Amino acid sequence: MENFSSHEIWYGRNTPPPERIPLQSGSLDLVFQDGDLRYVRFGNVELIRRVYVAIRDHNWNTIPGTISDLSVKSESEHFSVQFNSHHRTEQLDFTWQALITGSTDGKISYTMDGITNTEFRYCRIGFCILHPIQECAGRPYQALTPHGEISGTLPVLIGPQRMEGNFEAPLFPSCSSLSVQLENGMAIHTDFEGDLFEMEDQRNWTDGSFKTYCTPLSLGYPHTARAGQQFHQKVTIWLGGEKPASRLGRISPPGQVDLSAGKPIPNQLPKVGFGISAQQEILSQSEARLLSRLRPDHLKVEVHFTDANWKTSLGRAIQTAEMLHTSLEAATFLSHDPAQELQQLKSQLSTVSIARFIIFHESEAGQKTTSRTWLELARAHLGTSFPGVPITGGTNGNFAELNRDTPDISVMDGVSYTINPQVHSWDEASMVEALEAQASTVTTARNFCGSVPIIISSVTLKPPFNQAATEQEAPPRPGELPSSVDPRQMSLFGAAWTLGSFRSLAVSGADSITYYEIMGWRGLMETAQGSLIPDRFRSLPGMIFPVYHIFADLAEAKHAQLIPLESSRPLSVTGFILQSAEQSVLLCSNLQPVTHSVRIGPLMAREATLRRLNDQTAGLALFEPDRFRTAKEPFLITEPQIVLTLQPYETIRIDL
């Protein structure tokens, strides 16, 4: 396509993917990328997911750094890396030097020496170490605290982050060293210098890791850094315990992935709906036709009674739902006069098809779960007028709020929370890692919700608002995107990530999911007016985003049974089969910016058709969606397993 580079189609920006530099320290393999250490492994066992330095401002915004003077010296079984990093905003200015070494005995150290160039407020400066869930959940740990050694077991279900006073409490007390015993007799050790470290279960925010972070939260935040203040920290990692004489297997060669069918999921597919923007215009007939193809189970509308224009916004939502022949999911935010507000809402919706009410109060919506008072009030005012319509509650915040303040399910017909993969990190690798944790939220919620339906409302690429802000944030400057907008919404990566998200939530048993918005830069397709900031959000008027085709494929197999595809590299390739009496559809996505050879099987079919969604077919997919959806090439399956090459962030559909 003339208007877009391959990289823009991949992930919405015209820059190449970050360089990944493989390194080795004794028997340990790892990757250096953009100042971080990632995927420290012993054979096929992941020991540490990531080590990085986080600079987070007074509102917990992560401030990216600019790396300079990078030097990487890598030899067989040892290495050294040095660089400088500069982090700067209007309020914050911090520079630090890195020294990373890996020795032949398998010991890895990462040293950070920094200095503040001006006075500023901050919430964190220093190291974060991420521990993989699959290897560490349910495993024993030992830690050295200022008061002596402690031990325990890391949680299998998501460990809630409790509040002590006004601050978040860690899983265990602050420590200067930590060891986690792995299932195979090995132990991963980390020593810390320059600060005490704590651990939290990051699955509360759908990060795919446990995080050990610097500076105890009980000390409060934000902190004030003086001009010229120095920061020194060091993390040392090594493998101990009953280390085998040879590595535990070898992961498949780079670029090669095996997919095999798992056990069919007994539960029905989740209901799928989409959000309506508060600024949503009435759909044109062509837009309505394209969106109707997705057969949405509902459209979500937010009703904020503090908004003087709530009736107008709700009226547009009602009209849109009627055009798409679907129901409304009414997320209702009560405020100053809840009883009167509920009466007004009942009047506005008296003739409207309602999928469910989700009841919040503005004073608590993003910080805790819906209080019993508001649910009982809603049931009293809405129950008789909307018989059979579920009245649900939960949180408009992250799963962390639901897990910390478990809901009173006796007054709820469903439990709701939101998901986004960028509470802490925004790079593609971290977003892919978050897919595993989405399933953990449903499994954990089921533990305290029983059979009450679990409503994910909604899933977005970026946080819809900064829930952790300690004070109101300034609006975006001219030419900048709002903080809730991600350029990857219009990208192949966005489509591949969404397929992985649906797989994760469907396999774990979510009952209903609301994804994105129907139109605009948080949506499934561009408006007729086009992007408001085309230099930052690369879309053209009326363009269909790749993610649209994921939902179109799901809509065509709405009553199928899901069979997950088990991947030898789940961070690289994901997928599933939708099987019904009429058809079997295989959907598979490459989650990485590199080509993969994917072996799929066994497949019990002789004839199939294949359709590819990649940067070569994007022209059709984005601008001629009808032609794209019928552009399937036939092929014969002559062996039980087929081998296909998947381009970066490509999604394929195979009709068997």
N, C-alpha and C positions, 0 to 999 in steps of 0.2 A: 504494500500500500504506500502510495506516494507521500501521504501526510504523516506517516509514523515510521520510526525506526523499529527494528526488532526488539530493542531493549524497552522502548515505550510500550509495545504490545505485551512484552513479558511482564513488566511491573510498573508501568506508568511514568517512568523517568528515563531520560536519554543518557544513561550512564551504564557502564559495564558492571557485571556483578562483582562483589568484592573478591579479591584474590585470596585463595586458601593455600597456605604454605604448610605441607606436611612436615612434621618434625618427629624425632625419636629420642627418647631418653632411656637408655638401657633397653629393657624389654617392653617399655611403654610407647605407644603411638599416640600422637595428638596432632592438632591443627592450630596454626596461628592465623588469625583473621582480624583485621581492623583493630589491632591492639589487644585482642582477647585470645585466651587459650580455650580451645573447644575440643570436646570428645576425647578426653584422655582414656585410652583403652589398654587393656591387657588381652591380646587376642580379640575375641568377640565379646568380651565383658567390658561394658562402659563403666568407668570408675568415677570420673568427674565430667559433668556436662559442660561447664563453662567457668572460667575465672576472668573477672573483669573489674575495672575501676569505675565506680558510679559517682557522678557528680550530679546531685539533685538539689534544686533550688528551694526556696522557702515554701513553695507550693507543691513540692515533690515532683516537679517536672524534671525529667532527665535531660541534662544539657550535653549535647554531643561535643566531642573534641576533634580538633584538627591535628593529625599526626604529621610530624616532620622528622627529618634526620633518621629515618629507619635504617637499621643495620641488622641483617639476619645472617648468621654464620651457622651452617648446619653440616654436621659430619655424621658418620655412621654411629648411632647410639648416643650422640651428645650434640648440644646446640647452645647458642647464646643469641639473644635478641635485645636490641636497644632502640629506643626512640623517645621523642618528646611529644607531649600532647597539650594542647591549649584549648580551654573551654571558656567561652565568653558570651555574655548577653549584656543588655543595658545595665543590669545590676550586678553581674557576677563576672569575675576575671580570675582564672586559676590556671597555673601551669605546673606540669609534673614530668619527671623523667622516669623511664621504665628500664629495668634490667631483669631479663628473664633468662634463666639458665636451666638446662637439663643435662645431668651427668650420666656417665655410663652405668652407674649403680642404680639408676631409675629414680633419682631424687630430682624433683622439679621445684624451683623457687622463683617467685615473682616479687620484685621489690618496687615500691612506688615512693619517690621523694618529690614532694610538691611544695609550692609556695603561692600564697595569695598575692595578687597584684593590686588589690584594692580591698576595702572593707565591704563585706556583703553578708547576707543571711543565707543559710543553707540548712537542709535536713540531713544530708549524708555526703561525706567525702571519704572514699576509700573502697576497699575490696568487697566484692560479693562472690561467693563460691556456690555454684549450683550442683546439686547431687541428683543423679537420675532416679526417677520414680521406680521403674521396674526392678532395678538392682537393690534399692535401698529401703523401699516401703516394707514394713514388718521386720526389719533387721535390727539387731541389738547395736547400741552405741555406748561409748564411754567418752566422757569429757572432763577436762580439768578446769575447775572454776577457782576463783580466789578463796573459796571456802573448802576446797578439797575436791576429790574425784567423785563424779556422779555417773550413773548408768541408767539405761532404759531401753525402750524399743521405739523405733520410728513408726508412726501410724500407717496402717493399711488404708483405711478410709481417711478422708481429708481431716487433718487435725485442726480444730477451730482456733482462731487467734483471739483469745479472750482479751478483755479490757481490764486493766488494773489501774484504778484512778482514771485519768484521762488519756492513758497511753496503752498501746497494744502490748500484750505479754507474749514472750517467745514460747516455743515448745519446751525449752528447758533453760536453766539459768545461764548467764553469760560465761564464756569460757575462753581459754587461751590455747586449747588444743582439742581436737575431736577425732575419734576413730569410729568407723562404721564397719561392723563385721558383715562380710558378704556371704552369700549362700554357699559358695564353694570352698569355704575355709579361709579365704583371703580377707584382708582388712585394708581399707583405705584410710590413711592418716593425713591430717592437716594440722599444721602448727601455725599460730598467728603471732605477729609482733606489731607493736605500735598501738594496739587497741584491744578491747575485749569484743568478742563476736557472739552473736545469737543466731538461732535458727527459727525460720517460719516455714510453714507448709504453703508453698506458692500456688498449689492447686486451688486454693481459695480464690485466686484471681485468674485461674486457668493457665498459669505458667506450668510447664511440664517438669517441675523440679521441687526439691527442698532447697531453700536458700539459707546459707550462712552469711550473715552480713555484719559489718562493723558498726560500732557505737551503739550501746544499749539504748533502746527506745525509752526506757524508764528515766533516762536523763532529760527527757523532754525534747522538743523541737518547735520551731526552728532554732538553730544555733547562730551565733554571730562570729565570723572570722575577721580577725584584725588584718590590716594591710601588712604584708611581710610575714605573716604567720606561716610556719613550716609544718608539713604533714609527712610523717614517715610510717609506712606499713610494709610488712613482708608476710607472704604466705608460702609455706613449704609443704609439698605433697610427696608422699611416697607410699609404696605398696608393701604391706607386711602380712603377717599371718602365715598360713600354710600355703605359700606360693608354689604352684606346680613347677616342675623342672622345665616344662615347655608351656608355651602359651595355650590357653584354652580354646582350641579351634581357631580358625581364621575366617573372618567375615568374607563374604563372596567378593570377587575381584571388583575394583571400582567400575561403575557403569553397568554392572550386571545385577538383576533383581529377579527373584522367583516369586510368583503369585500362585497360591493354591486355595481352593474353595474350603472355607471353614464350615461350621455347623450352622444350619439355617436358624434365623432368629424367630422364636415362636410368636412374639408380639407383633401387632400390626405396625405398619409404617407410621411415623409421627404425622399428625396433621401439619401442613405447611402453609403459613401465611406471610404477608409482607406488611411493612409499615407505610403509613401515609405521612408525608411531611406536613408540618404546620403551614407551609407556604404552597401546598399542592394546588395546582390549577386544575380546572375541569379537563378531563382527558378528551383528546380528539377521537374520532371514530377509529382511525388507524391505530392509535395508541391503545385504545380499548380492545381492539381485535387482537393485537399482539399479546397483551397482558391476559386476556381471557384464555389464551392457549395454555397458560400456566395453571389454570383451574385452582386458584387459591382457595384454601379452606376458610380464610378470613382475611380481613385487612385491619391492622391495628391503628386506632386513633387515640391520641392522648388528649384528655379533656382536663385542662387546667383552669379552674374557676377564677384564679387570680389574673387570667388573661381576659381583658375586656372584649376580645374578639372570639371567645371560645364558641359561641353559637354559630358564627360564620364558618369557622374552621370545621366544626362538626357537621354543618350542612353540606359542605363540599365533600367531606368523607362519606356521608350517607349517599350522596349522588354517585360518587365513584364506586362504592360497593354495589349499588344497583346496576351500574353499567357493566360491572364484572360478574354480576350474578352471584354474589357471595355475601357473607355476614360480616359484622363488625366485632372486633375485639376491643372493648371500650376500657382503656386504662384510665381510671377516674381518680383525679387528684383533689381530694377534698381540702377545704381551707377554713375560712372564717365562720361560715354558717353551714355546717355539713348537712343538716336536715333540709334546709331550703334548697341547697345545691342539688341534693339527690332528687327532690321534687321537680326541680327545673330539668334535670337530666331525664327523668322519667317522661316528662311532657315532650321533650325533643325526640325521644326514641320510641314513642308509643307505637309506631307502625313499622319499625325497622327490625330486620332479622339480626339477632345478637348471638354471637358465638359464645361469649362470656364477658362478665365484668371482672376487671382486676382493680381492687380497691386499695388506694393509698391515701395517706394524708401528707400534705406538703411538708409538714414539720418533721416527718420521720421517713419519708419515702426512700431516700438514698442512704440512710444510716442504720435502719433496723427493719424488722418485719412488721406487717400491718397489725396494729393493735386490735384486740378482740372488740373493743368499743365500736370501731368504725365498721367492722364486718357485720356486727349485729344491727347497727343502724342501717347499713345498706340493705340487709336482708329484710328489715322491717318496711323500708320504703320501696324496694324494687321487687321483692320476692313474689308477691301476688300478681303484679302487673306483667312479670316475665317468667311465667311458670316453666320449670325445667332448664332455665338458663343458669349455668354455673356462676356462683359468686365466689371469686377467688381472691387470695391475698398473697403476700410475700414481700419482696423488696424490689425497688427500682435500682438498687445498687448491684454489686457483684455477689457471687455466691458466698463470699466472706461474711456478708451481713446475715444471710440466711443461716449459715453454719454457726455463727456466733450467737444469734438470737433466734433459736429454733422456733418455728411457727406453731401456733395453736391450731392444729388441723381439725379440731372438733367443730370449728366454725367456718372452715374453708372447703370449697368444692374443688380446689386445685391450689398448687403452690407455685409461685412464679419468681424468677430471677433473671438477670441479664448476663450475657457473655460477650467479652471482647478479648482479643489476644495481646493487647498493647498497653496494659496497665504499667508494665515495667520496661519492656523493650519493644522496639519497632522493626528490627531487622527480620528478613524473611525466615532465617533459620529458627529464631525464637518463636515466630508465629506458627511454624510447622510443629515445633515441639509442643506447643499449647494444645494441639488436637487431642493428644492422649489424655490431657487433664480434663477436657470437656466431658469425657465419659466418666471420669472420677466424680465430677460434681453430681451427675445423675445417680450414680451408685450410692454415694454418700447421702444424698437427699432421700433416696428410697429407704435408707436405713432408719430415718426418723419420720418419714412421711407415710410409710406403709404403702397402701394401694391408692392413696390420693394422687390424682393426675399431676404430673410434673410439667409445668408450662415454661418453656424458655422464651421469654418475651422482653428483649429480643437479642439476636446475634448481630453484631456490627463489627467492622474491621477496627475501628478506633473507639475509645470511650466517648459516649455522647456528651459527657461533661466531666470536669475534674472533681471527682468525689473527694479526693484527698487534700484539696486546696485549703490552706489555712487562712486565706483572705481572697476577696474577689479578684479575678484575673482581668487584665486589660483586654479589650477586643483586639482582633487581628489587625495589624497595620495594613494600609492600602497595598494591594497586590499579594497579600498572604492568604492562604486558605484558612478557614476556620479550623480550630483544633480537632473537631469531630470528623473532618473530611480527609480521606486517604486517597491519593492518586491511583493506588492499586485497585480501587473499586472497578475501574474500567479495563483491567488487565487479565491476561491469561493466568497469572498467579492468583488473582482473586477468585477465578473460577475453580482452579485446582484446589485451593485452600477450602473453598465452600464445599466441594465434593467430600473432602476429608472431614470437614465439620459434620456434615449430614451423616456420614458413616459412623462417626464416633457417637453422636447423640442417638441415632437410631438403634445401634447395637446395644447401647446401655439402657434403652427403654424409655426415652423421653416421649411424652404423649403429644406435645404440640410445640412447634418452633415457629417463631416469627423472625424472618431474615430481612435485614436492610430496609429500604424504602422502595416504592415501585418506580419512582422517577427521580432524575437529577443525580448529583454527584455522590449521594449515598444510596443510589438505587440500582435498578436493573437495566435501565436505558436512559439515554440523555433526552432532555426536553427539546422541543422544537426551537427554543431560543439558543440552546447550546451552553457550553461551560461559561460561567461568569468570569473565570480567570483562566483562559485557555493556555497561558504559559505555564501554569502550575498544575492544572487538571486537564490532561490532553484528551479531549473528546470533541466530537463534532455534532452539530444539531441533528437530533433524531437517531443518533448512533445506538445500536444494540450492544450492551456490554456482554463479554463472554459468559459471565455468570448467569445471564438469562437462559442460556442453552442448558445449563445444569438443571435448572428448575423445569424447563420444558421437557427434558428427558424424564425427570421424576414424575411429572404430570401424566406422561404417557404410560406409566406403569404404577398408577396410584394405588391399586389394590394388590400389588405383588408381594411376595415374601422376599425378605432381604437375606442374601447369603454373603457374609463378609469374605473378602479375599485376604488371606493371611500373607503378609509381605516379609520377605527375608531382610528388607531394609525399609521399615515403616516410616522413617524420616525422609525417604526418597520417593517411594511410589505407594499409592493407596488405591483402593477400589472395592467394588462389590458387584454382585449379580442380583438383579431384580427378576424373580421367577414367578410366573403365573401359568395357568393352563393354556393361555393364548400365546405367550412369548417368554423368551429369556433374553434379558438385556444386560450386558456387561459394561460397566463404566469404570474407567481407570484413569488416574491422573499422575503425572510426573510433578513432584513437589520441589524440584531442584532446577537450577539454571544450567544443567549439563544434560547431555544425551544419555539415555539408559537403554540397554538391551533387556527387554522384559520377557521372561518365559512364563507363560500362563497355562495352567492345566492341572489335572486332566479336564478336557472339554468333551462332553458327550454329544457331539454334533458333527455333521459332515459339511454342511453349507452354512455360510455366515455372510454378513455384510459388515463393512467397517467404515466409520466416519471419523475424521480427525479434526480436532480443534487446536490449531497451532498458528504460528506466525505466518505460514504460507496460506492457510485457509481463512485467516482472519478477515480478509476483504469481504468474502461472502458472508461470514458469520455476523459481522458487525453492520453491514449495509444491505445485504440481501438475505435476511434470515430464512425466508421461505425456501429459496434455492439451496441454502446451506443445509437445511434440515432434511432435504430429500437427496442430498449428494452423498450417497453411500455406495462404496465399491464392493462388489461381490468377491468372495474368495472361498476356496475349498480347504477344509481342515483334513489333512491327510495323516496327521500324527495326533496322539492324545494331547500333546502339548504344542502350543504355537509360540513362536518367538517374534516379537515385534520391537521395532526401535521407536522409542518415545523421545521427541524433541523437548527442549527446555519448556517446562510448564505446559506441556501438551496434555489434553484430555482426549481419550478415545472412547468411542461407543461401538460395541460389537453386538449385533443382533444375531442370535444363534437360532 
